[in-house]
Amino acid sequence: MQTSVTRAELLALSEDMRRQLSLALAPDHEIVPFLKRTKVSTLKKLSLTRRESLQRLDELASWLHVYDRDDEAQAVGRALLVFPFQGDYTQYGPVESVLALTAWLAEQSDAELADTCRAHIVGAYGRREDWSDRTRSAMANRLGGWQVEWQERNRANHDLNYTLAQLGELAFLAIWSGSGTWPMARIRQEFADKTAHLRRLKKI
């Protein structure tokens, strides 16, 4: 569902989110230097008006999962539920990635949070039965794995960055129950493999 908000309202939401995440993530008490730097930098530059800032939140949530901080990763998703979709899918990209990851992680521990995150994404894209032919064609490509496979092809040059991005994209595929070429069993296995690979790269 598309919402109209002013820049001032977005900035006010940004400040509320910064306070909420500062409490949930406690960067001042973080004992892992990499996570501490990432938390501090992300929260300092947090703004719902800038895609770069939203991308930082996306990366932070994924890193929190990699470091086995799923409760904190879900806190990022819970905070982002206030993000108002305004019809810009490029701006929404990092948000949907965080919400999809949160839905994935919360599936067993917090079904209500998982359902709410899924509903936010479905609200932006619409229900399958309501898709236009153009939307159906675009989503068929994406749900067919185009994005995650593109990330895989580029992984050789930027292994860590592209592998990290695959986590959110795999979780996004799961929101829609996958596809013929990317069934849920394949998504689950790839997600587990990518998580393990990232942990090896970071020597966790």
Disulfide bonds with the S-S distance in Angstrom:
none
